[in-house]
Each structure stands twice: as C-alpha cells, then as structure tokens.
Amino acid sequence: MKTLLALLLLLTIFPLSTLSAAEADDGVIRFFPAATETKPLKGLEIRHQEATGFAPDTRAVPDGNKRLEVSLALGETADTVIRLLPAADFPSEFRVEQQYETSLSLTDSGPHMDLLDWRHHVSDWEPCQRLKENTFATRQVASEEFPTFSRAEIVAAVREVAKQWQEQGYGDGDRWEGLAAQCESAHTLPCAVGVSAVRVRILARQGAEEWRQVFEVVYSLPLGC
C-alpha cells in the first residue's frame, strides 16, 4: 500500500507526459524530451569531438523538457557534435547557436575559489558549424575577457563566498581575503579567468514563421587545475 501511495505521489509531482530521459551510452549523450514541450524536436544526440568521447565523470541532467545541463569533467572541453532528431509530424528548419561565459577564479597553488555567482563576460551568440542536415559542431572557445573591478569589489566578493564556506564547516576566510587583496586585475595572480559555461540554443521555424528557441544545452566547465 505504501509503495502504491508513493507511486501515485510521484506521478502527481512528475506526470508521465512531462518526464524526460537523458542517457549516456557508448560515450554519446541521448536526450528525448516530452514531445508536447519541444514539438519540432523529438530528441538529440551529443558526441564529443575527441575520439575518446566524454570523460567518465561527465554528467548530463535534464532541467525540465527544454534544457539539458552537461557538467564536464576537469580538463574537458565543450567541443561537441550535436545531432538533432526532428519530429516527423512537425517538419522544421533548425539553426544552432552558441554563447560562452567566463568567470573569475582565485588560486592558491592548487586550491582555488571560483566566483561563479559574481561577474562574468558573456559573449554574443554565434552560429555553430553545420556539418550536414540537422548535425552541428560547436566551435572551440578560449577567452580571458572579463569586466574590470576594483580591489575592494573583489575582496567583498571573496568575503561573501568565504563566509558561505565557513558556514559549511570549511575554508579560511582571512586567507582568501588576503589573496584577493593581491589581485591587481583579473589577469594577475592570484586571480585568473576561464570559460565556465558554454550555452547552445536550438532554434526552429516552419515555413516563413520567425525563429524560436525550442531547446538549450548548457555545458558547465570546471575552473582550476
């Protein structure tokens, strides 16, 4: 009886019509959203451009039916090939674009503090390379662009993160604040800039209608070494 009640509760919270599946098999990420949510798109496959495929630590987690979050392993890039699987009853034209985001990291000869919720440089959207019909390749990304900031601003940002770390039982706030005070810019140690996210948006249209976004893939790249 308890098992039945638990199942009914699960179906109430997550109806079958909205459930999605993300599978990683043979180094390929496959995702099939609920058809009612992304009408022109039945599903997609993501392969890494490296012959070795995705690293074992890579994780792909759906966020609803219109977004897939891919957490890449340390040192892994977002250089991927995306194959779209169109819905047969919604003939559409597809376009795929990408955008990257940089974040600031504070390093201490190994340990590092990543300010992922602070400021960022966000690039313009640019088209992904079309390899063939409904198959696209993301472009390589390398950037150290970052907004300017004052020493007081970086110290304040680090103090906030250090406070959260201390509340969780680890981290030395004074140590990290002292390191932040040494940053003359985003590009002088102990500060460093790296690409922390690459977003890929999939747009579709039928006939002469306007382009509309039907799906998004977000790659999260770990900073540090």
ChimeraX attribute file (.defattr): number of C-alpha atoms within 10 A of each C-alpha:
attribute: neighborCount
match mode: 1-to-1
recipient: residues
	/A:1	6
	/A:2	7
	/A:3	8
	/A:4	9
	/A:5	10
	/A:6	11
	/A:7	12
	/A:8	13
	/A:9	12
	/A:10	12
	/A:11	14
	/A:12	10
	/A:13	10
	/A:14	12
	/A:15	11
	/A:16	11
	/A:17	12
	/A:18	15
	/A:19	14
	/A:20	18
	/A:21	14
	/A:22	18
	/A:23	15
	/A:24	17
	/A:25	8
	/A:26	9
	/A:27	17
	/A:28	16
	/A:29	21
	/A:30	18
	/A:31	23
	/A:32	19
	/A:33	25
	/A:34	20
	/A:35	16
	/A:36	12
	/A:37	16
	/A:38	19
	/A:39	18
	/A:40	24
	/A:41	26
	/A:42	20
	/A:43	20
	/A:44	19
	/A:45	18
	/A:46	22
	/A:47	20
	/A:48	21
	/A:49	16
	/A:50	12
	/A:51	8
	/A:52	8
	/A:53	15
	/A:54	24
	/A:55	14
	/A:56	10
	/A:57	10
	/A:58	16
	/A:59	18
	/A:60	20
	/A:61	15
	/A:62	18
	/A:63	12
	/A:64	13
	/A:65	21
	/A:66	18
	/A:67	18
	/A:68	20
	/A:69	16
	/A:70	20
	/A:71	19
	/A:72	21
	/A:73	16
	/A:74	14
	/A:75	11
	/A:76	17
	/A:77	21
	/A:78	22
	/A:79	17
	/A:80	18
	/A:81	22
	/A:82	26
	/A:83	19
	/A:84	20
	/A:85	16
	/A:86	19
	/A:87	15
	/A:88	11
	/A:89	9
	/A:90	13
	/A:91	15
	/A:92	16
	/A:93	15
	/A:94	21
	/A:95	19
	/A:96	25
	/A:97	20
	/A:98	22
	/A:99	20
	/A:100	22
	/A:101	23
	/A:102	25
	/A:103	25
	/A:104	28
	/A:105	23
	/A:106	25
	/A:107	19
	/A:108	14
	/A:109	8
	/A:110	7
	/A:111	9
	/A:112	17
	/A:113	18
	/A:114	21
	/A:115	19
	/A:116	15
	/A:117	10
	/A:118	12
	/A:119	17
	/A:120	20
	/A:121	17
	/A:122	17
	/A:123	14
	/A:124	10
	/A:125	14
	/A:126	14
	/A:127	16
	/A:128	21
	/A:129	16
	/A:130	15
	/A:131	12
	/A:132	9
	/A:133	10
	/A:134	16
	/A:135	20
	/A:136	21
	/A:137	23
	/A:138	24
	/A:139	17
	/A:140	10
	/A:141	13
	/A:142	11
	/A:143	13
	/A:144	15
	/A:145	19
	/A:146	20
	/A:147	13
	/A:148	9
	/A:149	12
	/A:150	13
	/A:151	13
	/A:152	10
	/A:153	13
	/A:154	24
	/A:155	18
	/A:156	15
	/A:157	16
	/A:158	25
	/A:159	18
	/A:160	13
	/A:161	21
	/A:162	21
	/A:163	16
	/A:164	14
	/A:165	14
	/A:166	12
	/A:167	10
	/A:168	9
	/A:169	9
	/A:170	11
	/A:171	16
	/A:172	12
	/A:173	17
	/A:174	13
	/A:175	11
	/A:176	20
	/A:177	20
	/A:178	13
	/A:179	17
	/A:180	25
	/A:181	18
	/A:182	15
	/A:183	19
	/A:184	15
	/A:185	17
	/A:186	22
	/A:187	14
	/A:188	11
	/A:189	16
	/A:190	19
	/A:191	23
	/A:192	21
	/A:193	22
	/A:194	21
	/A:195	23
	/A:196	20
	/A:197	22
	/A:198	23
	/A:199	18
	/A:200	24
	/A:201	21
	/A:202	19
	/A:203	20
	/A:204	21
	/A:205	18
	/A:206	14
	/A:207	8
	/A:208	6
	/A:209	8
	/A:210	9
	/A:211	14
	/A:212	14
	/A:213	15
	/A:214	19
	/A:215	21
	/A:216	20
	/A:217	21
	/A:218	20
	/A:219	22
	/A:220	22
	/A:221	22
	/A:222	18
	/A:223	22
	/A:224	17
	/A:225	10
